[in-house]
Protein backbone atom coordinates (compact mmCIF):
# COMPACT_ATOMS: atom_id res chain seq x y z
CA UNK A 1 0.00 0.00 0.00
CA UNK A 2 0.98 3.61 -0.48
CA UNK A 3 0.69 6.02 2.44
CA UNK A 4 -0.84 9.45 1.78
CA UNK A 5 -0.82 12.02 4.58
CA UNK A 6 -3.19 14.97 4.52
CA UNK A 7 -2.94 18.02 6.76
CA UNK A 8 -5.72 20.53 6.25
CA UNK A 9 -8.06 22.87 8.05
CA UNK A 10 -10.85 20.62 9.31
CA UNK A 11 -14.41 21.19 8.16
CA UNK A 12 -17.61 19.12 8.07
CA UNK A 13 -17.39 16.79 5.08
CA UNK A 14 -13.59 16.83 4.71
CA UNK A 15 -13.31 13.04 4.74
CA UNK A 16 -16.12 12.71 2.19
CA UNK A 17 -14.44 15.18 -0.18
CA UNK A 18 -11.08 13.42 0.11
CA UNK A 19 -12.51 9.89 -0.17
CA UNK A 20 -14.51 10.83 -3.27
CA UNK A 21 -11.43 12.39 -4.87
CA UNK A 22 -9.36 9.28 -4.19
CA UNK A 23 -12.08 6.99 -5.50
CA UNK A 24 -12.53 9.11 -8.64
CA UNK A 25 -9.05 8.15 -9.88
CA UNK A 26 -9.58 4.38 -9.40
CA UNK A 27 -7.70 4.13 -6.10
CA UNK A 28 -8.99 2.22 -3.07
CA UNK A 29 -8.53 3.25 0.55
CA UNK A 30 -7.72 0.09 2.49
CA UNK A 31 -7.19 1.79 5.86
CA UNK A 32 -7.11 5.27 7.34
CA UNK A 33 -6.05 7.00 10.54
CA UNK A 34 -8.05 10.13 11.18
CA UNK A 35 -7.16 12.73 13.79
CA UNK A 36 -8.07 16.31 14.56
CA UNK A 37 -5.68 18.60 16.39
CA UNK A 38 -7.55 21.76 17.25
CA UNK A 39 -8.91 23.04 13.96
CA UNK A 40 -6.51 20.97 11.86
CA UNK A 41 -7.16 17.52 10.41
CA UNK A 42 -4.22 15.13 10.21
CA UNK A 43 -5.37 12.13 8.18
CA UNK A 44 -3.34 9.22 6.86
CA UNK A 45 -4.70 7.03 4.08
CA UNK A 46 -3.32 3.65 3.03
CA UNK A 47 -4.24 3.21 -0.61
CA UNK A 48 -3.83 0.78 -3.50
CA UNK A 49 -4.13 1.27 -7.23
CA UNK A 50 -7.19 -0.64 -8.51
CA UNK A 51 -6.15 -0.05 -12.12
CA UNK A 52 -2.82 -1.80 -11.42
CA UNK A 53 -4.31 -4.87 -9.76
CA UNK A 54 -4.04 -3.58 -6.20
CA UNK A 55 -0.41 -2.51 -6.37
CA UNK A 56 1.10 0.40 -4.53
CA UNK A 57 0.92 3.72 -6.37
CA UNK A 58 3.72 4.72 -8.72
CA UNK A 59 5.19 8.19 -8.21
CA UNK A 60 3.15 9.40 -11.17
CA UNK A 61 -0.10 7.99 -9.76
CA UNK A 62 0.72 9.42 -6.33
CA UNK A 63 1.13 12.86 -7.92
CA UNK A 64 -2.17 12.40 -9.79
CA UNK A 65 -4.04 11.43 -6.62
CA UNK A 66 -2.51 14.33 -4.69
CA UNK A 67 -3.47 16.80 -7.42
CA UNK A 68 -7.01 15.42 -7.52
CA UNK A 69 -7.37 15.79 -3.74
CA UNK A 70 -6.06 19.36 -3.83
CA UNK A 71 -8.41 20.24 -6.70
CA UNK A 72 -11.39 18.76 -4.82
CA UNK A 73 -10.50 20.73 -1.70
CA UNK A 74 -10.10 23.93 -3.74
CA UNK A 75 -13.50 23.36 -5.39
CA UNK A 76 -15.08 22.71 -2.00
CA UNK A 77 -13.59 25.93 -0.58
CA UNK A 78 -14.81 27.89 -3.60
CA UNK A 79 -18.40 26.73 -3.07
CA UNK A 80 -18.53 27.59 0.62
C-alpha positions as CSV (number, residue, x, y, z in Angstrom):
1,X,0.0,0.0,0.0
2,X,1.0,3.6,-0.5
3,X,0.7,6.0,2.4
4,X,-0.8,9.4,1.8
5,X,-0.8,12.0,4.6
6,X,-3.2,15.0,4.5
7,X,-2.9,18.0,6.8
8,X,-5.7,20.5,6.3
9,X,-8.1,22.9,8.0
10,X,-10.9,20.6,9.3
11,X,-14.4,21.2,8.2
12,X,-17.6,19.1,8.1
13,X,-17.4,16.8,5.1
14,X,-13.6,16.8,4.7
15,X,-13.3,13.0,4.7
16,X,-16.1,12.7,2.2
17,X,-14.4,15.2,-0.2
18,X,-11.1,13.4,0.1
19,X,-12.5,9.9,-0.2
20,X,-14.5,10.8,-3.3
21,X,-11.4,12.4,-4.9
22,X,-9.4,9.3,-4.2
23,X,-12.1,7.0,-5.5
24,X,-12.5,9.1,-8.6
25,X,-9.0,8.2,-9.9
26,X,-9.6,4.4,-9.4
27,X,-7.7,4.1,-6.1
28,X,-9.0,2.2,-3.1
29,X,-8.5,3.3,0.6
30,X,-7.7,0.1,2.5
31,X,-7.2,1.8,5.9
32,X,-7.1,5.3,7.3
33,X,-6.1,7.0,10.5
34,X,-8.1,10.1,11.2
35,X,-7.2,12.7,13.8
36,X,-8.1,16.3,14.6
37,X,-5.7,18.6,16.4
38,X,-7.6,21.8,17.3
39,X,-8.9,23.0,14.0
40,X,-6.5,21.0,11.9
41,X,-7.2,17.5,10.4
42,X,-4.2,15.1,10.2
43,X,-5.4,12.1,8.2
44,X,-3.3,9.2,6.9
45,X,-4.7,7.0,4.1
46,X,-3.3,3.6,3.0
47,X,-4.2,3.2,-0.6
48,X,-3.8,0.8,-3.5
49,X,-4.1,1.3,-7.2
50,X,-7.2,-0.6,-8.5
51,X,-6.1,-0.1,-12.1
52,X,-2.8,-1.8,-11.4
53,X,-4.3,-4.9,-9.8
54,X,-4.0,-3.6,-6.2
55,X,-0.4,-2.5,-6.4
56,X,1.1,0.4,-4.5
57,X,0.9,3.7,-6.4
58,X,3.7,4.7,-8.7
59,X,5.2,8.2,-8.2
60,X,3.2,9.4,-11.2
61,X,-0.1,8.0,-9.8
62,X,0.7,9.4,-6.3
63,X,1.1,12.9,-7.9
64,X,-2.2,12.4,-9.8
65,X,-4.0,11.4,-6.6
66,X,-2.5,14.3,-4.7
67,X,-3.5,16.8,-7.4
68,X,-7.0,15.4,-7.5
69,X,-7.4,15.8,-3.7
70,X,-6.1,19.4,-3.8
71,X,-8.4,20.2,-6.7
72,X,-11.4,18.8,-4.8
73,X,-10.5,20.7,-1.7
74,X,-10.1,23.9,-3.7
75,X,-13.5,23.4,-5.4
76,X,-15.1,22.7,-2.0
77,X,-13.6,25.9,-0.6
78,X,-14.8,27.9,-3.6
79,X,-18.4,26.7,-3.1
80,X,-18.5,27.6,0.6
